[in-house]
Amino acid sequence: MFKSALAVFSATFFIASLTACSTAPMTTSDIVSQLAPTGTLRVAINYGNAVLAARNAQTGELSGTSVDLARELAKRLNVPVAFTGFPTAGKVVDEVKTGTLDLMFLAIDPLRANEISYTAAYVVIEGAYAVPNASPIRSNDEVDKKGVRMVVGKGSAYDLYLTREIKNAEIIRVANSQEVVDTLVAQKYEVSAGVKQQQEKDLKRVPGLRLLPGRFMEINQAMGTPRGRSEAAVAYLRAFVEQMKAAGFVGDALARHRIEGAAVAPAAK
């Protein structure tokens, strides 16, 4: 009994220390086999979120902060990395269920946590509303009213959040975040909701719209691995993210990819 209790204590201490430290976590063969069971780190990249990644329209090449983090993790694990690009976060979550992915970069959400074990956030971004210039809506707390139709990207973090929080307005879902503002204008809806950077980008090409001040939610972007990977492997991933934040890797990547309006997430508690 004493040996069993000691083993449990040792494992718990190992996991806690990995998660808390800001230095590079120790890589073991067991962790490699858990995070890259096929011998290749299979990574999903959501290029629909411009803060996380971009996809070259001509070559299909993926780049961005999430790509840089995945490459660094693969380097630590000493395995090759294989990227699969997805236009939406919802499609990433669907693919997780097939068992063909090892690593993904998504906003933390309790519904997604049924399928994914998350790290703490590595980047924090904002969700913002846009409305036509002539709209009487002036603040975020005026949005959730009868007669207001709100356009969102289906399956996005803000769709999941607003589905729980909105009580009176009607939510209109479109295929991806790139279609949100265009649909707002084409269908003469009242509000669009999305990642602030995407909304700002769209407002530069679509005249007659304005952002509401502030944010309607804080979006915590994290790394994740499918449920069922060992606790030690998940703890390793969590410690890796903390080390990448503390060492300035995440901040440098945001600057290198010229991402504005996103902040490196604070250290995990």
VEXKELO-520157 format. One line per field, with one value per residue (C-alpha): x, y, z; residue in one letter. Coordinates in steps of 0.1 Angstrom, whole numbers. Example, Ala and Ser with C-alpha at 12.3 -4.5 7.8 and 13.67 -1.06 7.14 Angstrom:
# VEXKELO-520157
u: 123, 137
v: -45, -11
w: 78, 71
code: A, S
# end
This chain:
# VEXKELO-520157
u: 0, 29, 45, 13, 7, 43, 38, 7, 24, 54, 33, 12, 43, 59, 28, 24, 61, 59, 29, 43, 78, 88, 118, 118, 100, 119, 111, 108, 100, 66, 56, 68, 47, 17, 19, 30, 18, 25, 60, 49, 33, 0, -11, -43, -40, -70, -61, -96, -83, -58, -43, -32, -22, -24, -26, -8, -35, -11, 11, -11, 18, 7, 24, 18, 23, 5, 27, 59, 48, 40, 74, 91, 72, 81, 117, 116, 100, 125, 98, 87, 56, 27, 2, -34, -51, -87, -108, -127, -123, -155, -139, -109, -131, -149, -115, -104, -132, -116, -84, -61, -48, -23, -22, -46, -48, -83, -100, -108, -145, -162, -181, -149, -132, -153, -130, -98, -74, -62, -32, -36, -40, -9, -26, -56, -78, -111, -145, -161, -194, -198, -229, -240, -231, -268, -276, -291, -270, -241, -229, -224, -252, -277, -272, -292, -327, -357, -355, -316, -301, -265, -242, -215, -191, -206, -187, -164, -155, -177, -206, -204, -202, -230, -252, -250, -252, -276, -312, -332, -313, -314, -281, -275, -247, -225, -199, -168, -156, -146, -183, -197, -194, -203, -235, -243, -242, -259, -288, -291, -287, -282, -249, -219, -198, -163, -126, -118, -89, -110, -138, -113, -98, -132, -143, -113, -127, -165, -176, -205, -198, -183, -171, -189, -165, -149, -154, -182, -158, -122, -110, -83, -64, -47, -29, -48, -44, -72, -87, -72, -35, -17, -17, 20, 18, -8, 13, 43, 22, 11, 46, 58, 33, 43, 79, 72, 54, 80, 109, 94, 88, 51, 56, 83, 62, 33, 57, 73, 40, 28, -1, -16, -43, -34, -16, 6, -16, -5, 13, -11, -21
v: 0, 23, 17, 23, 56, 66, 59, 80, 108, 107, 108, 136, 156, 150, 163, 193, 202, 199, 222, 248, 252, 277, 258, 232, 200, 167, 147, 109, 81, 76, 112, 110, 79, 95, 129, 114, 78, 73, 87, 119, 149, 153, 189, 208, 244, 267, 292, 308, 326, 352, 356, 320, 312, 321, 299, 310, 309, 299, 273, 262, 268, 274, 299, 318, 315, 282, 267, 280, 264, 231, 230, 238, 210, 185, 195, 189, 155, 147, 137, 150, 172, 170, 199, 198, 231, 237, 268, 267, 256, 236, 214, 209, 196, 173, 159, 153, 126, 106, 100, 114, 144, 147, 185, 214, 251, 262, 285, 270, 260, 237, 219, 212, 199, 168, 158, 178, 181, 218, 236, 271, 298, 310, 340, 361, 378, 396, 390, 421, 432, 452, 470, 493, 529, 539, 513, 526, 500, 518, 493, 456, 454, 466, 436, 409, 421, 408, 417, 417, 391, 383, 366, 343, 317, 282, 262, 291, 298, 329, 309, 284, 312, 333, 302, 299, 336, 352, 350, 373, 380, 355, 339, 334, 309, 310, 285, 304, 337, 351, 352, 369, 406, 400, 382, 410, 435, 413, 402, 435, 419, 439, 426, 406, 389, 376, 378, 415, 413, 396, 422, 451, 435, 432, 467, 480, 465, 469, 505, 516, 496, 502, 482, 485, 497, 471, 433, 409, 381, 372, 343, 322, 304, 272, 241, 208, 171, 145, 131, 98, 108, 102, 127, 130, 138, 165, 179, 180, 199, 224, 229, 234, 263, 279, 278, 292, 321, 328, 325, 351, 326, 334, 372, 370, 349, 374, 402, 383, 376, 412, 402, 433, 434, 399, 395, 368, 351, 354, 325, 297, 298
w: 0, 9, -25, -43, -25, -32, -69, -70, -52, -75, -106, -93, -83, -117, -135, -113, -116, -154, -156, -132, -145, -172, -183, -210, -199, -201, -232, -227, -251, -235, -240, -277, -282, -266, -285, -318, -318, -355, -353, -370, -352, -370, -366, -375, -384, -386, -412, -409, -378, -391, -356, -356, -391, -428, -460, -492, -518, -546, -528, -499, -475, -439, -417, -385, -347, -344, -372, -354, -321, -338, -355, -322, -304, -331, -328, -290, -296, -324, -349, -383, -384, -409, -412, -423, -430, -421, -430, -397, -361, -363, -390, -368, -340, -364, -375, -339, -337, -365, -346, -373, -354, -325, -320, -326, -319, -307, -284, -251, -248, -224, -252, -271, -239, -243, -272, -264, -235, -235, -223, -208, -233, -252, -269, -259, -286, -285, -299, -314, -329, -362, -372, -401, -396, -395, -368, -335, -316, -299, -273, -267, -242, -268, -291, -274, -282, -301, -338, -339, -363, -356, -381, -369, -383, -376, -349, -340, -304, -304, -320, -291, -265, -280, -283, -246, -237, -262, -251, -274, -306, -335, -345, -382, -389, -421, -432, -420, -405, -439, -449, -418, -428, -465, -453, -429, -458, -485, -463, -444, -410, -379, -363, -372, -345, -348, -340, -337, -362, -388, -384, -386, -418, -434, -425, -444, -476, -469, -464, -442, -411, -377, -347, -314, -287, -264, -267, -261, -251, -244, -266, -251, -278, -266, -278, -274, -279, -282, -250, -240, -242, -209, -181, -183, -221, -215, -186, -210, -235, -208, -196, -232, -237, -204, -214, -249, -233, -206, -231, -254, -282, -286, -284, -310, -333, -331, -340, -368, -384, -378, -357, -340, -313, -298, -265, -251, -225, -188, -171, -161, -124
code: M, F, K, S, A, L, A, V, F, S, A, T, F, F, I, A, S, L, T, A, C, S, T, A, P, M, T, T, S, D, I, V, S, Q, L, A, P, T, G, T, L, R, V, A, I, N, Y, G, N, A, V, L, A, A, R, N, A, Q, T, G, E, L, S, G, T, S, V, D, L, A, R, E, L, A, K, R, L, N, V, P, V, A, F, T, G, F, P, T, A, G, K, V, V, D, E, V, K, T, G, T, L, D, L, M, F, L, A, I, D, P, L, R, A, N, E, I, S, Y, T, A, A, Y, V, V, I, E, G, A, Y, A, V, P, N, A, S, P, I, R, S, N, D, E, V, D, K, K, G, V, R, M, V, V, G, K, G, S, A, Y, D, L, Y, L, T, R, E, I, K, N, A, E, I, I, R, V, A, N, S, Q, E, V, V, D, T, L, V, A, Q, K, Y, E, V, S, A, G, V, K, Q, Q, Q, E, K, D, L, K, R, V, P, G, L, R, L, L, P, G, R, F, M, E, I, N, Q, A, M, G, T, P, R, G, R, S, E, A, A, V, A, Y, L, R, A, F, V, E, Q, M, K, A, A, G, F, V, G, D, A, L, A, R, H, R, I, E, G, A, A, V, A, P, A, A, K
# end
